[in-house]
Structure formats: C-alpha cells, structure tokens
Amino acid sequence: MATPSEEISSHPEFRKGTSVAGSLRVAFRILVVSALILLALEFLLFLAHKRHGYFGFDGWFGSYAILGLGGCLALMFIARIVGAILVRSDEKNDPETIETWEVKDDPDQAEAAAP
C-alpha cells in the first residue's frame, strides 16, 4: 500500500519542483500586473474624459482613492476606540479576586456527606 505522499507524487497532474510559495508568488505577480493595467486604464480615461464633479474635489485625479483611504483610517480609529471601551481587565481573571460559590442544598453533596 502506497503512502499518501507517494500517491500524490505519482498523480499525473503533480508537477515536481512546484511549491505553495511559488504559486503564491505567481498569484501576487498577476495581482500586481492587473492592478497596474487598471491604473493605466484609469489614467487614460482621466485624460480622455472630462469629469464633472458634484462637490468640487471629486473631479480631481485619485479623489475616490483618497476618500476610500480616509474612510478606512476612520474605521480603524473607531474600532480602536470601541476596542478600548470593551476591553476586559486582567483582574477579572485573577484567581485571588474570583469568588468561589458554595452551592447549598445540592442533592449530590448531600448524598456524599450522608454516612
């Protein structure tokens, strides 16, 4: 009986010398190249088409990217404030401050205590 690694390596679609890091590198390159192509297309459209901004700043190049960055930073700031408000203090988990509860009239304890 073959081990799982032998079964995988004998599969016809398995290519020797490939790794997860190599495939991630290729995926990252595809992502970067596609982002650069989209940026070039955006720039060409910016030059070819006259934008009519409604608020003045939205006609600038990259205004929506700056707006998105500002929104992201605002959400991170709000999350940090909410996290600071909702954080638990370490003394709640301190064994010295945890009160032990004594259960009275527990039938299991009453049977164990009975002679």
N, C-alpha and C positions, 0 to 999 in steps of 0.2 A: 504494500500500500504506500502510495506516494504522500509525502508531507504536503501541507498547503503551499509552502513556498515553491516546491518542485512543480506542483500543479499549475501555479500561476506562471512560472518561468517557461513551462512547456506550452502555454497557450499561444496560438499563432499571432494574436494581436499584441502580445507583450513585446516591447522593444527594449533590448538591452542598452544600458547606459542612460536611460531616462530617469529623472527623479522628480520629486514634488517641487523642489526648489527650481529646477529648470523650467517646469511648466508654469510655475508662478512668475518666473522672470519673463517668459514669453507673454503671459497674460498681462503683466504690467506694461510691457512694451506696446502691446496692442492698445491698451487703455490710453497711454500717453500719446501715441501717434494719432488715435482717433480724436483725443481732446485737442491736439494741435491743429488737426484738419478742421474741426468745428470752429476753433478760434479764428483760423484764417478765413473761413466762410463768413463768420460774423463780421470780421473786419471789412471784407469785400462788400457785404451787404450794407454796412455802415457808410461806406464811401459812396455806394451806388444809389442808396435810397435816403432821401431827406426825412428825418424823423420829426414828427410834430409832437413835442412833449406837452402834456397837460399841466404839469406842475413846475416846469422850468428846468429842474435838474434831471428829469427822466429823458431828456433829449441828449444828454452827454454820453460819451462812449464809456461803457462799463458801469453805468449808473445802477443797473439792476444787480450787478455783481457786488457792488459796494453796499447796496441795500440788503442783499442776502447776507453778506458778511456781518453787517451791523445787527441784523435780526438774530443771527447765530450767536454772536457775542452777548446780546441781550438775554437770550435764553440760557446761556451758560451762567451768566451773572445771577439771574433769577433762580436757577437750580442751586447755585452755591448758597444763596440766602435761605432758600427753603430747606436745604440740607442742614444748614447751621441751626435752623429753628427746630427741626425734627430729630436732631441727633440725640442718642441716648447717652447718659452719663455713665462712666465706668463704675461708679459706686453702686449702681443698681445690681451689678453682678458680683460685688464684693461679698465673700462668704461671711464676713463679720457683720454686715448690715442686713443680710437676709434673715428674716424672722421665720422661725420654724412654727408650723401649725400643729397643734395637738388635736387629734380627732378624738372627740369624746363620744361615747356610746356607739363605738364601732363594733358590730357583731363579731367580726373576725378577731379583734383584740380581746373581746370578752370571752370567746371560746378558748383562746390561747392562755388566758390568765386563769381560767377555771381549772381546779385540780382534777 
